[in-house]
């Protein structure tokens, strides 16, 4: 069913080009199956005795019989089609490998993030040095504020209120 293929495409995370190629291939395959079934349903034998009995001109039936006997079906070289399929297959495999590499990189990043989360110390155990080491820009910002004589953090009073006693 088409919705099954849509689900498969999304679950595999295939690229737009790959999905378009697969859909075009499925359409060609469906068309070929339909045409094959149409021709397979047609009768393949000719009742020459019936035509001899019905037609006055027996020479036409003899000619038809001779043509049928001498008929040799045309053989087609499918090498070009096979090469096209092989090219499509190699592209699909290359895209699959590329996707696998991207997923592997993302998995490594996620595992590193999970390891960081699992190994992280509770917030209460952190020191100022730990925060500074984690994000050196915080230390720069604080040193800059101290140099300029700014002792308050912008937006602090608005968010937490003023705790000074008067």
Secondary structure as GFF3:
##gff-version 3
##sequence-region A 1 166
A	DSSP	alpha_helix	2	12	.	.	.	ID=ss1
A	DSSP	alpha_helix	16	40	.	.	.	ID=ss2
A	DSSP	alpha_helix	48	54	.	.	.	ID=ss3
A	DSSP	alpha_helix	58	70	.	.	.	ID=ss4
A	DSSP	alpha_helix	79	119	.	.	.	ID=ss5
A	DSSP	three_ten_helix	123	125	.	.	.	ID=ss6
A	DSSP	alpha_helix	128	134	.	.	.	ID=ss7
A	DSSP	alpha_helix	136	148	.	.	.	ID=ss8
A	DSSP	alpha_helix	156	160	.	.	.	ID=ss9
###
